[in-house]
Amino acid sequence: MSSNKVADKSVEGIVGKETDTQLVPDTFVSDVTTHNKQTGQLNAKKTGIYGAHNQDAFLESIEMTEAKIVGPKYTDARFLGLIEYEFQLPARAANGPNAGKIIRFKKAEKKTTYDPTKLSDAKVADMSNKAAKKAEDYFRNNPDKREYSVQIDGYWFTVTKNQSTGKISNAFLTIPERNIK
């Protein structure tokens, strides 16, 4: 009899190693907690603030990056503790006499944050973990997809998968799209 992972684990009816792969890393809860509270980091394209889903961290990041909040804060009574901000990052001169100085502001971006006085960091991390676990089957069945929305405890999360590792890398709170008139 040939030896393979299925036989070694005494599991019947499972074919291939993909079903055997853990998509949510063991460090997910601590990673997402760090991500939610980090400050001053820009995303890879430098168009938005990376992490900082905790409102206090986001507002500190706005100050650190010299970004500006444009428009009113948006809240929705269905999602207690969530606040959506629209903000613009500064564009800076790359060289010359004005190097490093703000020359304009980039296109407005939106960011959903949570108020840690209404939703604790631990509660958000726990819900994020549940969202990631709930998304595992979707990503197994749709390996080319990188995002999936799930609802946990009445809140919506966008769960993301790292393209190169295939692991779930984040699950963050969102306020669903709405019709604005």
Backbone as CSV, one residue per row, in Angstrom:
resi,resn,N_x,N_y,N_z,CA_x,CA_y,CA_z,C_x,C_y,C_z
1,MET,0.845,-1.182,0.000,0.000,0.000,0.000,0.882,1.233,0.000
2,SER,0.563,2.177,-0.851,1.383,3.384,-0.912,1.060,4.279,0.270
3,SER,2.053,5.001,0.699,1.831,5.899,1.824,1.587,7.303,1.285
4,ASN,0.538,7.925,1.750,0.256,9.320,1.401,-0.385,10.010,2.591
5,LYS,-0.603,11.311,2.466,-1.132,12.075,3.595,-2.483,11.558,4.055
6,VAL,-3.340,11.204,3.129,-4.669,10.728,3.494,-4.564,9.449,4.314
7,ALA,-3.767,8.481,3.844,-3.628,7.214,4.563,-2.950,7.429,5.908
8,ASP,-1.918,8.279,5.940,-1.197,8.516,7.187,-2.101,9.119,8.252
9,LYS,-3.053,9.941,7.834,-3.933,10.602,8.792,-5.215,9.817,9.027
10,SER,-5.337,8.657,8.392,-6.532,7.818,8.525,-7.799,8.577,8.154
11,VAL,-7.701,9.392,7.140,-8.855,10.147,6.665,-9.252,9.570,5.328
12,GLU,-10.515,9.256,5.181,-10.978,8.681,3.923,-11.786,9.706,3.144
13,GLY,-11.729,9.590,1.830,-12.564,10.414,0.971,-12.020,11.795,0.685
14,ILE,-10.842,12.113,1.150,-10.248,13.412,0.873,-9.109,13.202,-0.103
15,VAL,-9.168,13.910,-1.195,-8.156,13.745,-2.230,-7.356,15.029,-2.341
16,GLY,-6.063,14.899,-2.469,-5.204,16.060,-2.689,-4.816,16.736,-1.400
17,LYS,-3.766,17.518,-1.494,-3.247,18.159,-0.289,-3.941,19.474,0.029
18,GLU,-4.669,20.080,-0.930,-5.293,21.385,-0.706,-6.283,21.352,0.455
19,THR,-7.080,20.289,0.565,-8.066,20.195,1.636,-7.389,20.045,2.990
20,ASP,-6.158,19.669,2.983,-5.380,19.392,4.161,-4.647,20.657,4.642
21,THR,-4.700,21.722,3.861,-3.951,22.934,4.153,-4.762,23.889,5.017
22,GLN,-4.132,24.391,6.046,-4.754,25.371,6.926,-4.629,26.745,6.275
23,LEU,-5.755,27.394,5.998,-5.718,28.702,5.343,-5.599,29.859,6.323
24,VAL,-6.061,29.666,7.561,-5.965,30.720,8.571,-4.744,30.421,9.436
25,PRO,-3.712,31.268,9.350,-2.491,31.011,10.132,-2.763,31.003,11.638
26,ASP,-1.962,30.260,12.384,-2.096,30.217,13.843,-1.898,31.594,14.468
27,THR,-1.161,32.460,13.789,-0.870,33.800,14.314,-1.911,34.838,13.885
28,PHE,-3.014,34.394,13.275,-3.978,35.328,12.683,-4.496,36.361,13.680
29,VAL,-4.931,35.946,14.871,-5.520,36.881,15.840,-4.510,37.950,16.245
30,SER,-3.279,37.553,16.557,-2.281,38.562,16.937,-1.905,39.429,15.741
31,ASP,-1.827,38.837,14.553,-1.502,39.618,13.352,-2.569,40.668,13.068
32,VAL,-3.844,40.275,13.159,-4.924,41.215,12.850,-5.018,42.296,13.926
33,THR,-4.732,41.951,15.175,-4.738,42.951,16.250,-3.649,43.986,16.004
34,THR,-2.460,43.537,15.646,-1.355,44.450,15.324,-1.722,45.320,14.131
35,HIS,-2.269,44.719,13.094,-2.675,45.437,11.879,-3.699,46.531,12.209
36,ASN,-4.684,46.203,13.039,-5.746,47.158,13.369,-5.238,48.359,14.150
37,LYS,-4.168,48.174,14.932,-3.683,49.240,15.808,-2.426,49.936,15.309
38,GLN,-1.859,49.496,14.182,-0.632,50.138,13.693,-0.936,51.542,13.196
39,THR,0.067,52.388,13.239,-0.130,53.785,12.847,0.885,54.215,11.799
40,GLY,0.448,55.142,10.955,1.348,55.828,10.039,1.854,55.054,8.846
41,GLN,1.320,53.862,8.586,1.794,53.054,7.457,0.914,53.284,6.234
42,LEU,1.538,53.449,5.079,0.793,53.584,3.833,0.726,52.228,3.148
43,ASN,-0.328,52.017,2.359,-0.421,50.757,1.622,0.643,50.722,0.532
44,ALA,0.777,49.587,-0.128,1.858,49.397,-1.112,1.830,50.427,-2.235
45,LYS,0.644,50.835,-2.645,0.535,51.813,-3.734,0.584,53.255,-3.229
46,LYS,0.705,53.420,-1.918,0.751,54.739,-1.272,-0.500,55.571,-1.577
47,THR,-1.645,54.876,-1.698,-2.906,55.569,-1.948,-3.796,55.589,-0.715
48,GLY,-3.460,54.801,0.291,-4.291,54.723,1.485,-3.464,54.388,2.704
49,ILE,-4.123,54.428,3.850,-3.475,54.089,5.118,-3.674,52.599,5.350
50,TYR,-2.575,51.889,5.580,-2.567,50.446,5.773,-2.850,50.144,7.239
51,GLY,-3.759,49.210,7.488,-4.095,48.879,8.872,-4.895,49.996,9.495
52,ALA,-4.618,50.274,10.758,-5.249,51.385,11.478,-6.774,51.342,11.388
53,HIS,-7.365,50.158,11.566,-8.828,50.060,11.568,-9.393,50.511,12.909
54,ASN,-8.579,50.476,13.959,-8.945,51.056,15.244,-8.999,52.572,15.024
55,GLN,-10.126,53.207,15.404,-10.311,54.631,15.117,-9.186,55.495,15.683
56,ASP,-8.734,55.210,16.897,-7.656,56.007,17.495,-6.381,55.908,16.654
57,ALA,-6.048,54.707,16.208,-4.857,54.509,15.365,-5.028,55.214,14.022
58,PHE,-6.240,55.172,13.463,-6.490,55.836,12.182,-6.309,57.347,12.315
59,LEU,-6.911,57.937,13.338,-6.803,59.393,13.506,-5.356,59.812,13.767
60,GLU,-4.605,58.987,14.493,-3.181,59.261,14.698,-2.423,59.151,13.371
61,SER,-2.794,58.187,12.549,-2.163,58.027,11.231,-2.458,59.216,10.325
62,ILE,-3.665,59.740,10.402,-4.030,60.936,9.623,-3.080,62.073,9.991
63,GLU,-2.871,62.243,11.293,-1.979,63.303,11.773,-0.528,63.048,11.348
64,MET,-0.057,61.822,11.514,1.338,61.486,11.193,1.663,61.664,9.713
65,THR,0.709,61.330,8.853,0.951,61.390,7.411,0.581,62.744,6.811
66,GLU,0.027,63.624,7.642,-0.457,64.939,7.201,-1.568,64.817,6.162
67,ALA,-2.326,63.735,6.274,-3.503,63.559,5.420,-4.600,64.477,5.939
68,LYS,-5.682,64.564,5.202,-6.806,65.363,5.684,-8.101,64.583,5.489
69,ILE,-8.990,64.755,6.458,-10.310,64.141,6.371,-11.183,65.092,5.574
70,VAL,-11.860,64.557,4.572,-12.740,65.366,3.725,-14.159,64.819,3.857
71,GLY,-15.102,65.687,3.992,-16.486,65.246,4.121,-16.797,64.786,5.529
72,PRO,-18.072,64.552,5.786,-18.494,64.143,7.134,-18.174,62.677,7.417
73,LYS,-18.101,62.346,8.710,-17.974,60.946,9.117,-19.310,60.275,8.801
74,TYR,-19.255,59.014,8.415,-20.486,58.275,8.150,-20.616,57.164,9.180
75,THR,-21.783,57.094,9.804,-22.095,55.990,10.712,-23.427,55.394,10.269
76,ASP,-23.718,54.211,10.743,-24.961,53.532,10.400,-25.451,52.853,11.672
77,ALA,-26.673,53.156,12.080,-27.221,52.623,13.330,-27.221,51.093,13.360
78,ARG,-27.196,50.450,12.196,-27.172,48.980,12.150,-25.819,48.413,12.567
79,PHE,-24.783,49.257,12.534,-23.419,48.786,12.800,-22.779,49.651,13.888
80,LEU,-23.250,49.467,15.112,-22.793,50.248,16.260,-21.275,50.204,16.382
81,GLY,-20.670,51.381,16.504,-19.228,51.470,16.712,-18.410,51.619,15.450
82,LEU,-19.035,51.501,14.270,-18.281,51.668,13.023,-18.406,53.099,12.519
83,ILE,-17.299,53.629,12.035,-17.238,54.983,11.481,-16.479,54.907,10.172
84,GLU,-17.072,55.453,9.126,-16.390,55.497,7.834,-15.912,56.923,7.597
85,TYR,-14.648,57.032,7.249,-14.034,58.328,6.949,-13.665,58.376,5.475
86,GLU,-13.717,59.577,4.929,-13.166,59.821,3.601,-11.974,60.740,3.832
87,PHE,-10.828,60.377,3.265,-9.608,61.134,3.531,-8.756,61.230,2.281
88,GLN,-7.819,62.166,2.313,-6.870,62.320,1.212,-5.463,62.366,1.774
89,LEU,-4.585,61.610,1.158,-3.166,61.647,1.508,-2.489,62.762,0.723
90,PRO,-1.454,63.348,1.291,-0.731,64.382,0.551,0.181,63.777,-0.514
91,ALA,0.343,64.519,-1.589,1.359,64.185,-2.599,2.504,65.155,-2.346
92,ARG,3.703,64.634,-2.296,4.867,65.462,-1.975,5.809,65.567,-3.165
93,ALA,6.479,66.703,-3.246,7.488,66.893,-4.297,8.624,65.904,-4.046
94,ALA,9.048,65.221,-5.091,10.086,64.195,-4.958,11.487,64.786,-4.896
95,ASN,11.706,65.892,-5.603,13.045,66.485,-5.612,12.932,67.978,-5.901
96,GLY,14.059,68.620,-5.976,14.074,70.063,-6.217,13.961,70.847,-4.927
97,PRO,13.770,72.151,-5.046,13.752,73.001,-3.851,12.573,72.703,-2.917
98,ASN,11.512,72.109,-3.449,10.341,71.796,-2.618,10.273,70.321,-2.218
99,ALA,11.378,69.607,-2.350,11.402,68.172,-2.037,10.820,67.919,-0.651
100,GLY,9.878,66.982,-0.596,9.260,66.612,0.674,8.073,67.468,1.059
101,LYS,7.878,68.584,0.374,6.754,69.469,0.703,5.491,68.998,-0.012
102,ILE,4.357,69.245,0.638,3.070,68.879,0.048,2.794,69.778,-1.148
103,ILE,2.509,69.155,-2.299,2.210,69.931,-3.506,0.734,69.832,-3.902
104,ARG,0.066,68.802,-3.407,-1.369,68.630,-3.648,-1.840,67.467,-2.784
105,PHE,-3.126,67.154,-2.888,-3.658,65.987,-2.191,-4.173,64.983,-3.211
106,LYS,-3.969,63.712,-2.905,-4.360,62.623,-3.805,-5.877,62.414,-3.774
107,LYS,-6.324,61.535,-4.639,-7.738,61.178,-4.729,-8.252,60.710,-3.360
108,ALA,-9.482,61.072,-3.038,-10.081,60.692,-1.758,-10.270,59.177,-1.679
109,GLU,-9.976,58.633,-0.509,-10.142,57.208,-0.216,-11.076,57.070,0.978
110,LYS,-11.716,55.908,1.107,-12.596,55.645,2.250,-11.958,54.600,3.153
111,LYS,-12.230,54.743,4.446,-11.704,53.791,5.430,-12.765,53.578,6.500
112,THR,-13.097,52.327,6.764,-14.003,52.009,7.863,-13.154,51.708,9.089
113,THR,-13.491,52.380,10.183,-12.787,52.166,11.445,-13.797,51.715,12.497
114,TYR,-13.282,51.240,13.621,-14.164,50.906,14.739,-13.746,51.726,15.951
115,ASP,-14.747,52.141,16.723,-14.520,52.898,17.947,-14.212,51.890,19.056
116,PRO,-12.983,51.902,19.599,-12.612,50.896,20.594,-13.364,51.030,21.923
117,THR,-14.098,52.129,22.122,-14.923,52.233,23.331,-16.250,51.490,23.151
118,LYS,-16.591,51.172,21.895,-17.838,50.445,21.620,-17.573,49.002,21.183
119,LEU,-16.484,48.794,20.468,-16.051,47.457,20.040,-14.587,47.325,20.455
120,SER,-14.313,46.489,21.424,-12.930,46.364,21.905,-12.046,45.726,20.837
121,ASP,-10.743,45.966,20.965,-9.781,45.340,20.055,-9.917,43.818,20.102
122,ALA,-10.118,43.269,21.305,-10.247,41.816,21.460,-11.507,41.303,20.762
123,LYS,-12.616,42.024,20.881,-13.869,41.623,20.226,-13.706,41.651,18.707
124,VAL,-13.085,42.717,18.189,-12.875,42.824,16.743,-11.953,41.701,16.261
125,ALA,-10.893,41.414,17.007,-9.973,40.332,16.622,-10.696,38.985,16.618
126,ASP,-11.554,38.752,17.610,-12.315,37.504,17.673,-13.275,37.393,16.486
127,MET,-13.993,38.478,16.182,-14.911,38.453,15.038,-14.142,38.293,13.727
128,SER,-12.969,38.930,13.624,-12.134,38.791,12.426,-11.707,37.340,12.237
129,ASN,-11.347,36.690,13.328,-10.942,35.284,13.275,-12.108,34.403,12.819
130,LYS,-13.295,34.674,13.361,-14.483,33.918,12.943,-14.767,34.144,11.458
131,ALA,-14.598,35.390,11.001,-14.818,35.707,9.581,-13.827,34.943,8.707
132,ALA,-12.571,34.915,9.131,-11.539,34.199,8.369,-11.871,32.712,8.287
133,LYS,-12.261,32.122,9.413,-12.612,30.693,9.437,-13.818,30.423,8.536
134,LYS,-14.789,31.346,8.569,-15.998,31.185,7.753,-15.678,31.266,6.258
135,ALA,-14.639,32.014,5.900,-14.264,32.203,4.491,-13.395,31.068,3.943
136,GLU,-12.879,30.210,4.810,-11.964,29.148,4.355,-12.547,28.288,3.235
137,ASP,-13.762,27.808,3.410,-14.357,26.939,2.385,-14.519,27.674,1.064
138,TYR,-14.920,28.948,1.135,-15.065,29.732,-0.095,-13.740,29.779,-0.852
139,PHE,-12.656,30.095,-0.147,-11.349,30.194,-0.806,-10.852,28.835,-1.310
140,ARG,-11.168,27.763,-0.605,-10.791,26.426,-1.092,-11.521,26.108,-2.395
141,ASN,-12.798,26.490,-2.450,-13.609,26.207,-3.641,-13.384,27.211,-4.766
142,ASN,-12.797,28.357,-4.453,-12.544,29.419,-5.435,-11.103,29.903,-5.284
143,PRO,-10.118,29.074,-5.625,-8.715,29.404,-5.355,-8.208,30.662,-6.060
144,ASP,-8.869,31.100,-7.116,-8.422,32.304,-7.822,-8.940,33.589,-7.184
145,LYS,-9.876,33.479,-6.258,-10.456,34.668,-5.616,-9.557,35.141,-4.484
146,ARG,-9.548,36.464,-4.270,-8.700,37.039,-3.218,-9.490,37.735,-2.120
147,GLU,-10.789,37.989,-2.352,-11.622,38.660,-1.352,-12.967,37.968,-1.234
148,TYR,-13.517,38.038,-0.015,-14.835,37.458,0.225,-15.463,38.218,1.386
149,SER,-16.752,38.502,1.278,-17.468,39.205,2.348,-18.293,38.213,3.154
150,VAL,-18.184,38.317,4.476,-18.965,37.460,5.368,-19.540,38.309,6.492
151,GLN,-20.638,37.815,7.063,-21.267,38.516,8.171,-21.040,37.724,9.457
152,ILE,-20.576,38.433,10.480,-20.327,37.841,11.796,-20.972,38.749,12.838
153,ASP,-21.818,38.183,13.681,-22.487,38.940,14.750,-23.147,40.217,14.225
154,GLY,-23.686,40.168,13.013,-24.374,41.324,12.437,-23.474,42.324,11.733
155,TYR,-22.166,42.135,11.796,-21.201,43.031,11.144,-20.656,42.363,9.887
156,TRP,-20.336,43.179,8.879,-19.753,42.666,7.634,-18.239,42.797,7.657
157,PHE,-17.579,41.762,7.180,-16.123,41.728,7.078,-15.723,41.424,5.649
158,THR,-14.661,42.064,5.195,-14.013,41.675,3.952,-12.819,40.823,4.356
159,VAL,-12.805,39.587,3.888,-11.714,38.657,4.187,-10.827,38.605,2.951
160,THR,-9.512,38.755,3.158,-8.576,38.759,2.030,-7.607,37.587,2.133
161,LYS,-7.183,37.135,0.963,-6.232,36.026,0.873,-4.978,36.530,0.167
162,ASN,-3.829,36.205,0.715,-2.554,36.572,0.111,-2.357,35.749,-1.157
163,GLN,-2.124,36.433,-2.259,-2.002,35.763,-3.552,-0.801,34.819,-3.617
164,SER,0.313,35.205,-3.015,1.504,34.363,-3.139,1.519,33.194,-2.158
165,THR,0.990,33.370,-0.944,1.015,32.268,0.024,-0.256,31.426,-0.009
166,GLY,-1.347,32.012,-0.500,-2.627,31.312,-0.497,-3.305,31.301,0.857
167,LYS,-2.698,31.946,1.847,-3.253,31.999,3.203,-4.158,33.221,3.361
168,ILE,-5.135,33.111,4.249,-5.980,34.252,4.577,-5.120,35.229,5.361
169,SER,-5.079,36.468,4.896,-4.169,37.447,5.480,-4.862,38.506,6.323
170,ASN,-6.166,38.721,6.126,-6.842,39.776,6.867,-8.344,39.548,6.821
171,ALA,-9.031,40.129,7.788,-10.493,40.188,7.810,-10.822,41.488,8.522
172,PHE,-11.333,42.460,7.769,-11.581,43.774,8.364,-13.039,44.179,8.209
173,LEU,-13.497,44.983,9.170,-14.873,45.464,9.201,-15.154,46.405,8.042
174,THR,-16.359,46.320,7.512,-16.792,47.239,6.462,-18.238,47.636,6.718
175,ILE,-18.601,48.786,6.219,-20.008,49.173,6.185,-20.453,48.903,4.752
176,PRO,-21.481,48.077,4.574,-21.893,47.724,3.214,-22.257,48.947,2.376
177,GLU,-22.122,48.787,1.057,-22.509,49.851,0.130,-23.958,50.231,0.388
178,ARG,-24.255,51.486,0.166,-25.616,51.967,0.379,-25.997,52.889,-0.767
179,ASN,-27.269,53.102,-0.925,-27.748,54.027,-1.949,-27.812,55.418,-1.345
180,ILE,-26.976,56.306,-1.834,-26.950,57.682,-1.341,-27.665,58.548,-2.360
181,LYS,-28.628,59.311,-1.875,-29.398,60.172,-2.786,-29.069,61.622,-2.566
